[in-house]
Amino acid sequence: GVKYCGTSGPTGIVPLDGKITWSSDGGVSAAGWKICWANAPPQMPPPPPPPSSPPLLPGLSVQVDGPCPLTDGGACATSPNYPDGEYGPEERCEFTNVPPSPLVSIAFDAEPHADCAYDYLIVNGVKYCGTSGP
């Protein structure tokens, strides 16, 4: 798939499988990232998914496995320590039940690499790193 690096992040990408995954290696760290999936205020429910999307788990909001916190009432997520410090080494986060809404990259700064081999965020099977997030 296409790989994105830099500071623009996965803006406008719709997580069709409802999953976002973060991974960092043991080397260089960077400022990190903040991604949101709700353009509306957090108290507004997301629009229903189109029929082609897998159903979201009923009654559940976005779930996270790993050290990445949900922010803004569950409408956003950040890398660990964002915005106060760099993310750490050997981190893994998996978000599930993410609504099929276009993502908005508030900030995106992960270790840059041509193939995003080190630190990356995965949306729809595409890796994002450097400063051009999803």
C-alpha positions in Angstrom: 0.0 0.0 0.0 0.9 3.7 0.0 3.0 4.9 2.8 2.8 8.4 4.2 5.4 10.2 6.2 5.8 13.6 7.7 3.4 16.1 9.5 0.2 15.9 7.4 -1.0 12.6 8.7 -4.0 10.5 7.5 -6.3 13.5 7.1 -9.4 12.6 5.1 -8.7 8.8 5.3 -11.8 6.7 6.4 -10.8 3.7 8.5 -12.9 1.2 6.7 -12.1 -1.7 8.9 -12.5 0.4 12.1 -8.9 -0.2 13.1 -5.9 2.1 13.6 -2.6 0.7 14.8 0.5 2.5 16.1 4.0 1.0 16.4 7.3 2.4 17.4 10.8 0.7 17.3 13.6 1.0 19.9 15.4 3.9 18.2 14.6 7.5 17.4 11.4 9.1 18.9 9.6 12.2 17.7 7.0 14.6 18.9 4.1 12.2 18.2 0.6 12.6 16.8 -3.0 13.4 17.5 -5.7 12.0 15.2 -9.4 12.7 15.5 -12.3 10.8 13.9 -15.2 13.0 14.7 -15.6 16.3 13.0 -18.6 17.1 15.2 -18.4 17.9 18.9 -17.6 14.8 20.9 -21.2 14.5 22.3 -22.6 14.1 18.8 -22.9 10.4 17.7 -21.0 9.5 14.5 -23.1 9.0 11.4 -24.2 5.4 10.7 -21.7 3.5 8.7 -22.5 2.7 5.0 -23.7 -0.8 4.4 -20.3 -1.9 2.9 -18.5 -1.2 6.2 -18.2 -3.9 8.8 -20.7 -3.2 11.6 -19.4 -1.4 14.6 -19.7 -3.3 17.9 -23.1 -2.2 19.3 -23.1 0.2 22.2 -19.3 0.5 22.3 -17.1 3.5 21.6 -13.6 3.3 20.3 -11.5 0.7 22.2 -7.7 1.0 22.7 -5.3 -1.7 23.5 -2.0 -0.2 24.5 -0.6 3.0 26.1 -2.2 5.5 23.6 -4.8 7.7 25.3 -8.2 8.6 24.0 -8.9 12.4 24.3 -11.6 14.9 23.6 -14.4 12.7 25.0 -13.3 9.7 22.9 -13.3 11.6 19.6 -9.4 11.7 19.3 -6.4 9.7 20.2 -2.7 10.7 20.7 0.6 8.9 20.9 1.8 8.4 24.5 3.2 11.7 26.1 1.7 13.9 23.4 1.8 16.9 23.5 4.1 17.2 26.5 6.9 14.9 25.2 8.1 12.4 22.7 6.5 9.0 22.4 8.6 6.1 23.8 10.4 3.1 22.3 8.7 -0.2 21.5 5.2 1.0 21.8 2.2 -0.7 20.3 -1.4 0.6 20.3 -4.4 -0.8 18.5 -7.6 1.1 18.2 -10.8 -0.8 17.3 -14.4 0.2 16.7 -13.2 3.5 15.1 -16.2 5.1 13.3 -16.0 5.2 9.5 -15.6 9.0 9.5 -12.7 10.9 7.7 -9.8 11.2 10.0 -8.3 14.6 10.9 -4.6 14.8 11.7 -4.3 17.6 14.3 -0.5 16.8 14.5 1.7 14.1 13.1 5.4 13.7 13.6 6.8 10.2 13.7 10.3 9.0 12.8 10.6 9.5 9.0 11.7 6.6 6.7 11.1 5.9 3.0 9.3 2.7 3.8 8.0 3.7 7.3 10.0 0.7 8.7 10.5 2.1 12.2 7.7 4.1 13.7 4.3 4.2 12.0 0.5 4.5 12.2 -1.5 2.0 10.1 -4.9 2.9 8.6 -6.6 0.7 6.0 -3.3 -1.3 5.7 -1.3 1.9 4.8 1.6 3.0 7.0 2.0 6.6 7.9 5.3 8.0 9.4 7.5 11.1 9.4 5.3 14.2 9.1 2.7 13.1 6.6 0.3 11.1 8.7 -3.0 9.6 7.6 
